[in-house]
Amino acid sequence: MSNSDDDSLRPATKLVQGGRRPEWTGDPRLGGGVVNPPVWRASTILYDNIADLEARGHATHDKLYYGRRGTPTVWALADALTQMEPGAEGTLLYPSGVAANSAGLLALLSPGDHLLMVDSAYEPTRAFCDGMLARMGVRTTYYDPLIGADITGLIEPATKLIFLESPGSLTFEVQDIPAITAVARERGVLTMLDNTWATPLLFPALAHGVDVTMMSLTKYIGGHSDAMMGSLTATRAVWPRLRSAAYQLGQAVSPDDCALMLRGLRTLDVRMARHGDNGLTIANWLAGRPEVGRVLHPARPGDRGHAIWSRDFGGASGLFGFTLKSADEAARTRFLDALEHFGIGFSWGGYESLVVPSNPQTIRTVVAWTDPDPLVRLSIGLEDPADLIADLTRGFAAL
Ligand SMILES: *Cc1c(COP(=O)(O)O)cnc(C)c1O
C-alpha cells in the first residue's frame, strides 16, 4: 500500500495507472505482465515453511497472509483509490457503502462520545446513528447542512466527530466543508465526509481538511450497476484506527468485485464528464418547463448551493432532483410510470438513467422539508440527452 504523496500525476492519469504495480500484474519468473491486476481468489495462503509463516504474520497487509487481509486484486483497488486522494495514507474496502459508513463511525466513536451528523445525510446513515450508535451510548445531534462555521456552537466537550455529506443525496444542499473542517481542526474534532456524489475527481476531500472520506463505490466507481462496495480513505493520523477496527470487524471484499470496481475506475474521468454534461442539460431543460417547481442542482446559477459548489467542486455528477409544481403523489406516480428510458430503481451512478420518488419530509429532524410539491430524483446516465428529454416530455404528458 502506498500513500498518495506522489502528486505529480494528474487525476485522469492516476485513474489509468493506479494499482497497476508490477508485482501485482506480473511474475518475474514468467517474464512480462498483464495490464490488469488478475483476480486472486483466496482464503488459504500456502507458506514455504514455518519460518515463512511466522515472518508473514508480522508483515504489513500487502503481503499474502490470509484471504481476509486481501490479495493483490484487493490491494490494487485500495491503492488506486488512495492515489486519487491527495493527502491520503490508505484506503479500506467494505462490502457496501453502508458498511463503510458504519465501520468508520464505530472506529472513531466510543460510549459517552457525541457526534454531529448532517440533517441531509443518507437515510441508512441516520438509522445507524439512531440505532446501533445510540444503543452503544453515543449521542447524535443533527445539524443544518447550511450551518457553516456556526457549527462551533454545537461542539461539546464530548464531541468527537462531525459527519458531512455534500451535496445531500436527496435534497442537494452544498455544505461549506472548508469552514466546517477549519472549525473542527481548531476544536480538536475529527471530520468524516460521505463523498459519493463527487468522488475525489470532483472534490478531493482530504485537501479540503476532511480526515476520513467515504464513498459508496457501488455508484460512480463501479459505474455499471452490478457490484456493491464501499471505501474509507484517511489521513495518516486516523488511518491506523480505521485499519484496526476493520480487522476486528472482519470486513472483507470479494476480489471479483474489486476487479469490477477497477474496471469502472479506469473510465471514471470520461463517464463523470458525460454524466455531468447530460445532467446539466436535462436540469436546464427541466427548469424551463411549466410543470416543474424547483430544480435542485448546484451547478445551476441561482441554486442555493451554487456559490460554494463553484468555489469547491471541479464539476458535477449526474444526480439531482426537481419538484413537480402543484402536483400530488398520484400525479407524480403517473409521471414516473410513463417514463420508458428511466429505470425505476434505487442506487445511482450507473451508465443507465434512473428515477425515484423521494420524500425528505419524513426523514428530516432539524430543518423541516416544507416544499409541498412532490420531489423526484434523477440519476442521469450516458444516453443521448435528447432521448431522455423526449422521455420526460412523455412523463409530463401523463401528469
Ligand atoms: C448509496 C449510498 C450509500 C450506501 O451505499 P451502498 O453501497 O448502497 O451501501 C451511502 N451514501 C450515499 C450518499 C449513497 O447514495
The ligand as a MOL file (V3000), in Angstrom:
LIG
                    3D

  0  0  0     0  0            999 V3000
M  V30 BEGIN CTAB
M  V30 COUNTS 15 15 0 0 0
M  V30 BEGIN ATOM
M  V30 1 C -25.9730 4.5340 -1.8450 0
M  V30 2 C -25.3750 5.4470 -0.8430 0
M  V30 3 C -24.7050 4.9410 0.2640 0
M  V30 4 C -24.6540 3.4860 0.5920 0
M  V30 5 O -24.0020 2.7340 -0.3640 0
M  V30 6 P -24.3310 1.1840 -0.6430 0
M  V30 7 O -23.1550 0.7690 -1.4250 0
M  V30 8 O -25.6300 1.1520 -1.3630 0
M  V30 9 O -24.4130 0.5290 0.7030 0
M  V30 10 C -24.1190 5.8530 1.1250 0
M  V30 11 N -24.1990 7.1830 0.9010 0
M  V30 12 C -24.8420 7.6910 -0.1470 0
M  V30 13 C -24.8820 9.1580 -0.3230 0
M  V30 14 C -25.4670 6.8420 -1.0480 0
M  V30 15 O -26.1610 7.3400 -2.0700 0
M  V30 END ATOM
M  V30 BEGIN BOND
M  V30 1 1 1 2
M  V30 2 1 2 3
M  V30 3 2 2 14
M  V30 4 1 3 4
M  V30 5 2 3 10
M  V30 6 1 4 5
M  V30 7 1 5 6
M  V30 8 2 6 7
M  V30 9 1 6 8
M  V30 10 1 6 9
M  V30 11 1 10 11
M  V30 12 2 11 12
M  V30 13 1 12 13
M  V30 14 1 12 14
M  V30 15 1 14 15
M  V30 END BOND
M  V30 END CTAB
M  END
